[in-house]
């Protein structure tokens, strides 16, 4: 996950060697599921930090005024 979310001056986020290691452990469907999970984390974490939701409150009522 660090390789995906960390900036890299050369522009390539995930080196081919790391992709090959992940591909050795996961089939194509599982690898895409992992990629999508990381993408969701990358999107929702900053959104939650900005919106400051109140934990335990139901949807629609979980944000302060």
PLY file of the C-alpha trace (Angstrom):
ply
format ascii 1.0
element vertex 65
property float x
property float y
property float z
element edge 64
property int vertex1
property int vertex2
end_header
0.00 0.00 0.00
2.89 2.36 0.73
4.18 1.97 -2.83
0.80 3.01 -4.22
0.17 5.99 -1.94
3.72 7.38 -1.69
4.84 9.95 -4.28
7.72 8.87 -6.49
9.88 11.44 -8.31
10.30 9.15 -11.33
6.53 8.99 -11.76
6.17 5.21 -11.44
4.32 4.33 -8.26
4.54 0.54 -8.27
7.74 -0.94 -9.73
7.46 -4.00 -11.98
9.22 -6.16 -9.36
6.58 -5.36 -6.74
3.77 -6.02 -9.21
5.36 -9.38 -10.07
5.52 -10.32 -6.36
1.85 -9.43 -5.85
0.88 -11.31 -9.04
2.61 -14.41 -7.70
0.30 -14.43 -4.66
-3.01 -13.34 -6.25
-4.91 -14.28 -9.40
-6.17 -11.49 -11.69
-9.55 -11.11 -9.95
-8.01 -11.01 -6.46
-5.34 -8.54 -7.57
-8.00 -6.19 -8.98
-9.99 -6.54 -5.74
-6.86 -5.52 -3.82
-6.31 -2.56 -6.16
-9.91 -1.40 -5.71
-9.66 -1.71 -1.91
-6.54 0.46 -1.92
-8.27 2.96 -4.22
-11.24 3.21 -1.84
-8.94 3.75 1.13
-7.09 6.42 -0.84
-10.36 8.23 -1.57
-12.35 7.87 1.65
-9.57 8.60 4.15
-9.08 12.25 3.05
-12.85 12.68 2.65
-13.39 11.51 6.23
-10.62 13.76 7.53
-12.21 16.77 5.82
-15.85 16.00 6.73
-15.16 14.87 10.32
-18.04 12.36 10.65
-19.32 11.51 14.12
-18.65 7.80 14.84
-21.66 5.64 15.65
-24.27 7.99 14.18
-26.60 6.74 11.41
-26.06 7.89 7.80
-27.44 11.37 7.21
-26.96 12.31 10.85
-23.26 11.57 11.21
-21.91 15.05 10.56
-21.80 18.02 12.87
-23.61 21.22 11.97
0 1
1 2
2 3
3 4
4 5
5 6
6 7
7 8
8 9
9 10
10 11
11 12
12 13
13 14
14 15
15 16
16 17
17 18
18 19
19 20
20 21
21 22
22 23
23 24
24 25
25 26
26 27
27 28
28 29
29 30
30 31
31 32
32 33
33 34
34 35
35 36
36 37
37 38
38 39
39 40
40 41
41 42
42 43
43 44
44 45
45 46
46 47
47 48
48 49
49 50
50 51
51 52
52 53
53 54
54 55
55 56
56 57
57 58
58 59
59 60
60 61
61 62
62 63
63 64
